[in-house]
Amino acid sequence: MNFFNYSGAMDTDLKSLEERVAKLIGVCSALRDENQHLRSELHKVAQDSSRLKNNMLQASQQLEELLVGLPEEQPK
């Protein structure tokens, strides 16, 4: 059997496979780019969340300090 003697149908199949592989490579590349973008966005959101938590903690501490400084209410 001669491996180099293949039909036109096989040539068509190989061309189809080549196109599908090229499309798959394109999809993988696009997904890799999107993944990198999402990782970057996640990092920014995590930083914002941390900053906001620190702001809330500082505000809470300041409120507690203000409450300690207020005179106690006298019973009537």
C-alpha positions, 0 to 999 in steps of 0.5 A: 500500500502506498501512503502517498497515493491518497484520494482527493477526499482525503485532501479535502479532509486534511484541508478541513482539519487544517482550517479547524485547527487554525480556528481552534488556535485563534479561539485559544489565543482570544481566550488567553487574551480575555483571561489575562484581561480578567486577571488584571481586572480581578487584581484591580477589584481586589485592590479596591476592595482592600482599600475600601475595607481599610477606609471602613475600618478607619471610619469605624475607629474614628466613630468609636473615638467620637462616641467615647468622647461624648458625655453620657446621657443623664437620666431625667 
